[in-house]
């Protein structure tokens, strides 16, 4: 899968993602929101663009270089647009579980994926709740992914660094801290 982060700020991350090579004329810019984008639509219309509501929750913008669509997630039909509908930050554990189970039917959950990353990052509590509701086979998939991508190792290293910092503040020598935590000497020196 090709993924390119086009712009990243504190509040907005624009991501281009594709499972196969896509030509520029085949790209549509999609903006997903949970509320009706009244101000955004005014700005676009003031720029001379046409905004049409094509179906519940989908607003098509024409007149720009590439097609643009605004997805008002709460108004999208759940049956046809479950994945788009759930690109929001207020999912319940049940919503998360349903989304992940349906996604698993289409693609492996243990692949790196922008959609899953954004879904989990936006809904960490719902993700934890969903994990507790899952069957063991799905839990195993997530654990396998955590091991493969080193998520757990990174977390452990960060915990060890926090302990090392506390020990440094207590006056314990760098050498003893490195020995006890098994962190490299240069890492402990850098703390």
QUIPE-V19121 format. One line per field, one symbol per residue. psi: psi as a letter, one per 40 degrees, with the letter a starting at -180 (. if undefined). A space follows every 50 residues. Layout:
psi: ???
This chain:
psi: hhhhhdhhadehhhhhhieihhideehhhhhhieihfdddddddddeeih hihdihehhhhieadiiiihhgdeeihdddfddddegiefiidddddddd ddddddiheeihhddddddddefdddddddddeiidddddddddddddef dddddddddddddddddddeeiidddddddefiiddddde.
